[in-house]
């Protein structure tokens, strides 16, 4: 790991992402445990998660245009501060015992909107602060994963020592930490034209650039199917199964082991430089099915934890390969919008999968739904490997190409 990566701005961004990830990994434990504690079931957990995902997927495209039109860092900071307020409000709800599902869903929707404004800026920030884009992605993913190890366990501890409200209060504090770190960044940014095109024109240009890249939309099409059948239902079903049969603490520990696996995946992605990143990522993703298979077959909790570690590792490895491909293959002037389109496309079906988790489990049983998810995930990876534009996309190191496009600001 070159010490040149650790400049002041990269260090601040590193802390910001690790803190935010810590809070985000605490959230599933708190949300599932809190709603189950107040008499809600898997359908309510899925609905609360779907409220966030629907707003995020629905608005992230507009977030990409906003990030290209305005100061990206300022947009990200405002989004973080808004989430400090929302998560503090949820904490008050649980502290006072006034927990109403529609209010939780409404706040989740606001959080989804904030995330939609925040997310596009991540893609364009990393190439500005890193000389080695893949290495930076690996470091940040590893930091997020290490924070993920502590997050679920910390959530379980806070629930035991204080209450579910204490977890949401801590979550708000992580967003405040992220905002303060981002305020301290000194980013170089692209010169913006004196006269901007209309918002709609920027949106259309982003779509045109997205549609022109078959390797991008090909992956997104596969991911849309997997969001409905696998990724979407996984979290609420796994959370309900483990909490119901093994308790809150066990669910927190399983998530911590999964976070450790994610950290390992990030470390591997820092070192391994395949000639064809998406090919390597798709091959690794065949290991994803280990987690839904273990839960569906009611394996011992230690085996479920191991499967979760494998799943976390391969997802992180794929994530670094994918993010690096996006950030190095696409010019900085349209990167926020392309990233927004690919995020919107890949997550558009997530709320559908989350919302259908409860009804599907009621109709077929939780085990069969998880088995279908594992099978479709394997099929999806086979489709990616069969598509030549995806399979043969070469590695590009274009960190230096971003430099002429950036100005001090």
Residue pairs with C-beta under 8 A, 6 or more apart in sequence:
1 135
1 139
1 270
2 131
2 132
2 135
4 131
5 130
5 131
5 132
5 135
5 136
5 139
7 129
8 186
9 128
9 129
9 185
9 186
9 187
10 129
10 130
10 136
12 181
12 182
12 184
12 185
13 125
13 126
13 129
13 140
13 181
13 182
13 185
14 139
14 140
14 143
15 177
15 181
16 177
16 178
16 181
16 182
17 122
17 140
17 143
17 144
17 178
18 143
18 144
18 146
18 147
19 147
19 174
19 175
19 177
19 178
19 181
20 80
20 174
20 175
20 177
20 178
21 143
21 144
21 145
21 147
21 148
21 151
22 147
22 148
22 150
22 151
22 154
22 174
23 87
23 151
23 170
23 171
23 172
23 173
23 174
23 175
24 151
24 171
24 174
25 147
25 148
25 150
25 151
25 152
25 155
25 255
25 259
26 151
26 152
26 154
26 155
26 158
26 167
26 170
26 171
26 174
27 155
27 167
27 171
28 49
28 152
28 235
28 239
28 255
29 151
29 152
29 155
29 156
29 159
29 167
29 239
29 248
29 251
29 252
29 255
30 155
30 159
30 164
30 167
30 168
30 171
31 45
31 48
31 49
31 104
32 45
32 236
32 239
32 240
32 243
32 251
33 159
33 164
33 243
33 248
33 251
34 94
34 99
34 164
35 44
35 45
35 48
35 99
35 101
35 104
36 45
36 240
36 243
36 244
37 164
38 99
40 101
41 240
41 358
42 236
42 237
42 239
42 240
42 357
42 358
42 361
42 366
43 357
43 358
43 359
44 101
44 358
45 236
45 239
45 240
46 233
46 236
46 354
46 355
46 356
46 357
46 358
47 101
47 105
47 354
47 355
47 358
48 101
48 104
48 105
48 108
49 108
49 235
49 236
49 351
49 354
50 350
50 351
50 352
50 354
50 355
51 104
51 105
51 106
51 108
51 109
51 112
51 351
52 108
52 109
52 111
52 112
52 115
53 112
53 232
53 347
53 350
53 351
53 354
54 109
54 112
54 351
55 108
55 109
55 110
55 111
55 112
55 113
55 116
56 112
56 113
56 115
56 116
56 119
56 347
57 112
57 116
57 343
57 344
57 347
57 348
57 350
57 351
58 112
58 116
58 344
58 348
59 112
59 113
59 116
59 117
60 115
60 116
60 119
60 120
60 340
60 343
60 344
60 347
61 203
61 206
61 337
61 340
61 341
61 344
62 116
62 203
62 340
63 75
63 116
63 117
63 118
63 119
63 120
63 340
64 120
64 206
64 336
64 337
64 338
64 339
64 340
64 341
65 199
65 202
65 203
65 206
65 336
65 337
65 340
66 75
66 117
66 120
67 75
67 117
67 120
67 121
67 124
67 336
67 340
68 202
68 333
68 334
68 336
68 337
69 192
69 196
69 199
69 202
71 189
72 120
72 121
72 124
72 125
72 187
72 189
72 336
73 121
73 125
73 182
73 183
73 185
73 187
75 117
75 118
75 121
76 117
76 118
76 121
76 125
76 182
77 179
77 182
77 183
78 117
79 114
79 115
79 117
79 118
80 114
80 118
80 175
80 176
80 178
80 179
80 182
81 175
81 176
81 179
82 110
82 114
83 111
83 114
83 115
83 172
83 175
84 172
84 173
84 175
84 176
84 179
85 172
86 107
86 110
86 111
86 114
87 111
87 168
87 169
87 171
87 172
87 175
88 168
88 169
88 172
89 107
90 104
90 107
90 165
90 168
91 165
91 166
91 167
91 168
91 169
91 171
91 172
92 165
93 99
93 100
93 103
93 104
93 165
94 163
94 164
94 165
94 168
95 163
95 165
119 339
119 340
119 343
120 336
120 337
120 339
120 340
120 343
121 336
122 339
123 323
123 326
123 327
123 335
123 336
123 339
124 332
124 335
124 336
124 339
125 185
125 187
126 133
126 136
126 137
126 140
126 323
126 327
127 133
127 327
127 328
127 332
127 335
127 399
127 402
128 187
128 188
128 189
128 402
128 406
129 136
129 185
129 187
130 136
130 399
131 399
131 400
132 397
132 399
133 324
133 327
133 328
133 397
133 398
133 399
134 269
134 270
134 273
134 320
134 324
134 328
134 397
135 270
137 269
137 319
137 320
137 323
137 324
137 327
138 266
138 267
138 269
138 270
138 271
138 320
139 266
139 270
141 262
141 265
141 266
141 269
141 316
141 319
141 320
142 263
142 266
142 267
142 270
142 316
143 266
144 262
144 266
145 259
145 260
145 261
145 262
145 263
145 264
145 265
145 266
145 312
145 316
146 259
146 263
147 259
148 255
148 256
148 258
148 259
148 262
148 263
148 312
149 256
149 257
149 259
149 260
149 263
150 256
150 259
151 255
151 256
151 259
152 251
152 252
152 253
152 254
152 255
152 256
152 259
153 252
153 253
153 255
153 256
154 170
155 167
155 252
156 248
156 249
156 251
156 252
156 253
157 252
158 166
158 167
158 170
159 166
159 167
159 248
160 249
187 409
188 406
188 407
188 408
188 409
189 406
189 407
189 409
190 332
190 333
190 405
190 406
190 407
191 407
196 202
197 205
202 337
203 337
205 334
205 337
206 334
206 337
206 338
206 340
206 341
207 341
209 330
209 334
209 337
209 338
210 216
210 217
210 337
210 338
210 341
210 342
211 217
213 329
213 330
213 338
214 389
215 278
215 325
215 387
215 389
215 390
215 393
216 326
216 338
216 342
217 345
218 384
218 387
218 389
218 390
219 278
219 322
219 342
219 346
219 384
219 390
220 342
220 345
220 346
221 345
222 380
222 383
222 384
223 231
223 345
223 346
223 380
224 345
224 346
224 348
224 349
225 349
225 376
225 380
226 376
226 377
226 380
227 346
227 347
227 348
227 349
227 350
227 352
227 353
228 349
228 352
228 353
228 356
229 353
229 372
229 373
229 376
229 377
230 288
230 292
230 353
230 372
230 373
230 374
230 376
230 377
230 380
231 350
231 353
231 373
231 377
232 349
232 350
232 351
232 352
232 353
232 354
232 356
232 357
233 353
233 354
233 356
233 357
233 360
233 361
233 369
233 370
233 373
234 291
234 292
234 370
234 373
235 354
236 354
236 357
236 358
237 295
237 357
237 361
237 366
237 369
237 370
238 291
238 292
238 295
238 370
239 251
240 366
241 295
241 366
242 250
242 251
242 254
242 295
242 301
242 304
243 250
243 251
245 298
246 301
250 301
253 305
254 301
254 304
254 305
254 308
255 308
257 305
257 306
257 308
257 309
258 291
258 305
258 308
258 309
258 311
258 312
259 312
260 309
260 312
261 308
261 309
261 310
261 311
261 312
261 313
261 316
262 312
262 313
262 315
262 316
263 316
264 309
264 313
264 316
265 284
265 312
265 313
265 314
265 315
265 316
265 317
265 320
266 316
266 317
266 320
268 313
268 317
269 316
269 317
269 320
269 321
270 320
272 280
273 395
274 280
274 321
274 395
275 394
275 395
276 391
276 392
276 393
276 394
276 395
277 321
277 322
277 324
277 325
277 393
277 395
278 321
278 322
278 325
278 384
278 390
278 391
278 393
279 385
279 390
279 391
279 392
279 393
280 317
280 321
281 317
281 318
281 320
281 321
281 322
282 318
282 381
282 384
282 385
282 390
282 391
283 381
283 385
284 313
284 314
284 317
284 318
285 314
285 315
285 318
285 377
285 381
286 314
286 378
286 381
287 310
287 311
287 313
287 314
288 311
288 314
288 315
288 374
288 377
288 381
289 311
289 373
289 374
289 375
289 377
289 378
290 306
290 307
290 308
290 310
290 311
291 304
291 307
291 308
291 310
291 311
292 370
292 371
292 373
292 374
292 377
293 307
293 370
293 371
293 374
294 303
294 304
294 306
294 307
294 308
295 304
295 307
295 370
296 366
296 367
296 368
296 370
296 371
296 374
297 367
298 367
299 307
325 393
325 396
326 335
326 338
326 339
326 342
327 335
328 396
328 397
328 398
328 399
329 393
329 396
329 398
330 338
330 339
331 405
332 402
332 405
332 406
333 405
357 369
360 369
361 369
384 390
384 391
385 391
